[in-house]
Amino acid sequence: MLTVAIIGAGPLGRRLALAAAKGGHRVFLEDVMPSNLHHAQEYIRRQYGPDGAPAVAFVSTIEDAVREADLVIDCVPDELESKLEIFCLLDRMAPPRTILATPTTRLSIADLASCTYRADRCVGLAVEASTLAEDAAGELLVRTPPQASAETIQLVRKFWQDLGYAPRFETDGGDVR
C-alpha cells in the first residue's frame, strides 16, 4: 500500500482519489478551496456510502498532503507556469523519496524534472486529464526524464496497475522502457 497525495480536489482529483482508494492505497486529497474539498467528500461518500472511503483523508494544505507521501499527483492546469510552480513547491515540501507525477500532454517531463532536486523521481502521465481515472482503464503512457530511477518506474508501474491500467514507459524523446 502506497501513501498517495493528490493535489487538487476538482473532478480529476476526486476520480483519482477514489480510484487510488479502491486500488488499496492510502490517499490524502488536498485543495486550497474548501468548496472543492466539500464536493470531493460528497462525491466519494456517494460512491462508498455514508461512511465514505476510509483510505481518503481530506486536507487543506499541501504540506499536510505530502508529509508521508510515496507518490504525489498534481491536478493543476496543464500550463507551464502552473506546473513549474507546483513542482517547485512539491519538491520543497515532500520527503526526498517522494515521486512527483503530473498529467501533461504538452510539456516535457524532462524540463519540469530539471527544476527539482529529484529529477530521477519525476514522471509525466501523457494523457488528457479529463480521461484519467475513468471507469474504463486501459493503456497509460508514462513519460520519464532520462535519469528516472528503476525504483521510480517500478513504483509508478505498480500504482497504475493497481488502478487497472497497463502502463507503458518511455523517456522524453521516445525511448521505450
C-alpha positions, 0 to 999 in steps of 0.5 A, a space after each residue: 500500500 502506497 501513501 498517495 497525495 493528490 493535489 487538487 480536489 476538482 473532478 480529476 482529483 476526486 476520480 483519482 482519489 477514489 480510484 487510488 482508494 479502491 486500488 488499496 492505497 492510502 490517499 490524502 486529497 488536498 485543495 486550497 478551496 474548501 468548496 472543492 474539498 466539500 464536493 470531493 467528500 460528497 462525491 466519494 461518500 456517494 460512491 462508498 456510502 455514508 461512511 465514505 472511503 476510509 483510505 481518503 483523508 481530506 486536507 487543506 494544505 499541501 504540506 499536510 498532503 505530502 508529509 508521508 507521501 510515496 507518490 504525489 499527483 498534481 491536478 493543476 492546469 496543464 500550463 507551464 507556469 502552473 506546473 513549474 510552480 507546483 513542482 517547485 513547491 512539491 519538491 520543497 515540501 515532500 520527503 526526498 523519496 517522494 515521486 512527483 507525477 503530473 498529467 501533461 500532454 504538452 510539456 516535457 517531463 524532462 524540463 519540469 524534472 530539471 527544476 527539482 532536486 529529484 529529477 530521477 523521481 519525476 514522471 509525466 502521465 501523457 494523457 488528457 486529464 479529463 480521461 484519467 481515472 475513468 471507469 474504463 482503464 486501459 493503456 497509460 503512457 508514462 513519460 520519464 526524464 532520462 535519469 528516472 530511477 528503476 525504483 521510480 518506474 517500478 513504483 509508478 508501474 505498480 500504482 497504475 496497475 493497481 488502478 487497472 491500467 497497463 502502463 507503458 514507459 518511455 523517456 522524453 524523446 521516445 525511448 521505450 522502457 
